[in-house]
Amino acid sequence: MSGIPPLKTIYAYLTSGCNCACRHCWIVEKGRQGHGRLLDVAALRHAIEQALPLGLKSIKWTGGEPTLHPQFIEFLELQSSYQLSGVVETNGMLISRELARVMRDSGVRNISVSLDGATAEVHDEIRGVAGGFEKTVSGINALVAAGCHPELILTLQRSNLDQLTDFLRLASQLGAGNVKLNVVQPMLRGSALEEEGETLSIAELLDLAQWLRSGQVEQGGMPVNLDLPPAFRPLGAIVSGADSGLCDILHILGVIPDGKYALCGIGQHVDALVMGDVISASLDDVWSRNPVLCALRDGLPAQLKGVCASCLMKGACRGNCIAVNFQGNNDLFAPFWFCQRAYEQGRFPATRLKGGGTRTAWPEQPIRL
């Protein structure tokens, strides 16, 4: 096995529940109104103390909905006490001005808020909660008042696509720092959405990317990034850092709500990606010897399959999202679905393929864990 990299970031999944029931969610299998399972503060403290010698620098607070946890402020105080930086992923519905100040003062440096439309009608229908738009906008206003200019995330669907120009205008007016346009992952609820014809095709997404780069759309001075794999992004934007957004898979570890280590939140319903109990397992042993982590260190990017095997961006991309690849194929080195579909449709950029596109066949026999 190659050298063991530092564990830079813990992804803390504070709840398995949510106060939304989004049509496209690929982390929570069903709409779970309420807290669901709750991560114990003492368990995360134990994980942090074991992770510090391994190189821990930051925590990403996510879920479910992290602010739904009744001890969310205690978690932020924990982050602050260990002088860690923080990232928060939230729907913003529970963020008051007081909580926004606590987040800022605890060392949270990036906040992403999901807003899935320019109007209440569209946003609330996608998120499955009446009044959600109003509450989310209130949360965004509270963050901006505290000096935090959040990233606003819109997950692209047919029902919000024609609002995109209005959405960008609204994001600018609200004081957002940037906008990220997410692609629906065809997993769990996202899979059902795709079957209903509510997701965008590969061709439509690539046309949208071209439109955004054309300069024909008013972006209000904000960066606007469409979350496509690196092979479909301008190289200059990746090199400059203006459009990086890559998963640092070899330097992260998840802690899921039932107090177990996992590759990420997918471990809530994919047992093969769960790596032991936080309290009883030695994190040093998990980080250095877990077969999933060892396989990734040894196999990325060389063992990637399908079109990813020949992609010139694979060293930076590393399969784009290993959790999605495994969830869909039971194979850590399966190609990312978007790239494979694009290749099969003749839409993968030839300039990003080694040898004109010679690659290993797909599907292949998966490597069993």
C-alpha positions, -999 to +999 in steps of 0.1 A: +000+000+000+012+035-008+018+061+019-011+070+042-024+105+035-034+129+063-070+129+074-078+165+067-116+167+071-144+149+090-178+150+073-202+150+103-237+138+094-255+152+124-290+138+116-306+112+094-337+133+093-347+165+077-373+193+077-376+189+039-385+160+017-367+169-015-376+152-047-340+146-057-323+136-024-297+108-029-285+107+008-318+102+026-338+073+010-372+085+020-387+118+032-379+118+069-396+147+086-381+152+120-348+146+136-343+109+128-311+095+143-289+121+161-252+120+163-239+121+199-217+151+208-194+129+229-189+105+200-178+132+177-155+147+203-139+113+206-135+111+168-120+146+167-094+138+194-083+107+176-083+125+142-061+155+153-029+135+153-038+122+119-039+158+105-075+170+111-080+206+101-117+210+094-152+197+098-181+197+073-215+199+091-241+181+071-269+156+073-299+153+068-303+188+080-275+197+105-293+227+121-321+204+130-299+187+157-309+202+191-272+204+200-260+221+168-245+250+188-226+226+210-211+210+179-200+244+167-185+251+201-166+218+198-153+229+165-141+262+179-125+246+210-102+225+188-096+255+165-109+237+134-124+255+104-159+246+094-182+242+064-220+240+067-244+225+042-280+235+051-314+243+038-312+275+058-348+273+072-337+273+109-309+299+107-317+330+128-295+361+132-282+347+164-273+313+149-257+330+120-234+350+143-225+318+163-216+300+130-194+329+120-177+333+154-171+295+157-149+294+126-173+284+099-157+297+067-181+284+040-219+280+041-239+264+014-276+270+014-300+250-009-325+272-027-342+254-056-362+281-073-367+318-078-403+316-064-420+300-034-442+279-057-413+261-074-390+259-045-416+245-020-428+219-045-393+206-051-385+206-014-418+192-002-425+217+025-450+246+024-434+279+035-399+266+029-389+294+004-397+321+029-378+305+057-348+298+035-346+334+023-349+346+059-319+323+068-299+337+039-307+373+050-295+364+085-262+350+072-256+381+050-264+404+080-237+385+100-212+391+072-214+356+057-222+355+020-233+319+014-230+298-017-265+291-030-271+257-045-299+250-070-304+214-081-314+215-118-347+200-127-373+207-154-395+225-130-369+252-122-348+254-154-369+282-169-363+302-137-326+301-139-321+337-150-345+350-123-327+328-098-293+343-106-308+377-102-323+368-069-291+353-056-273+385-064-299+406-047-298+384-016-260+389-013-249+354-022-211+348-025-216+324-055-240+300-071-236+263-076-259+245-100-261+208-091-269+179-113-294+153-100-276+121-090-296+091-104-297+074-070-325+068-045-351+096-049-330+110-077-334+078-096-372+080-094-371+116-106-350+105-136-375+078-145-403+104-144-384+125-170-378+154-146-340+155-149-320+171-176-303+150-203-266+150-209-271+171-240-292+197-222-266+200-194-238+205-218-258+231-237-264+249-204-227+248-196-220+264-229-247+291-223-232+300-190-197+304-205-210+325-234-214+356-213-250+360-224-264+355-189-263+382-163-245+367-132-246+397-109-209+397-104-210+362-087-192+331-098-217+306-112-205+270-115-223+241-130-212+210-112-200+189-141-170+165-139-136+181-146-134+166-181-163+190-191-149+221-174-125+247-189-090+238-180-081+274-172-109+277-147-097+245-129-061+256-128-070+291-115-092+276-088-123+295-101-140+262-109-122+235-088-148+219-066-132+185-065-139+158-039-108+153-018-117+116-013-083+105+000-083+130+028-119+127+043-139+104+065-175+105+074-191+101+108-228+091+104-256+097+128-255+063+145-219+070+156-200+050+130-172+059+106-181+057+069-167+068+036-194+095+035-232+098+041-239+069+017-228+047+046-263+054+061-277+028+037-246+011+021-232-012+047-200-020+028-189+017+032-193+016+070-159+013+088-166+007+125-180+023+157-165+056+167-162+048+204-149+012+202-128+013+171-093+029+169-094+056+143-057+051+136-065+015+127-095+025+106-076+052+087-046+030+081-061-004+076-097-003+064-099-023+032-120+003+014-096+032+022-066+010+013-082+000-020-088+036-029-052+047-020-038+018-041-063+020-069-069+057-076-067+067-104-050+038-122-078+013-116-107+034-127-128+017-154-149+026-184-142+060-200-125+071-167-096+048-175-086+069-205-096+103-192-067+128-190-084+144-160-085+113-139-056+122-117-074+153-104-110+139-107-104+104-092-138+092-105-156+124-094-178+107-067-167+073-055-197+069-033-221+074-062-201+050-083-201+023-057-238+029-048-248+023-084-224-005-093-210-021-062-176-012-076-152+014-062-136+020-096-167+021-117-169+051-141-189+081-131-223+078-146-223+112-163-190+106-180-199+071-192-232+082-206-216+112-223-190+089-239-216+064-251-236+093-266-205+107-284-204+138-262-173+132-242-146+158-251-121+140-274-093+164-262-097+149-227-092+113-238-058+096-240-052+077-273-084+089-289-106+071-264-091+036-260-104+023-227-113-008-208-147-022-214-177-014-192-194-030-173-166-051-159-164-076-131-164-054-099-137-056-073-155-071-043-148-057-008 
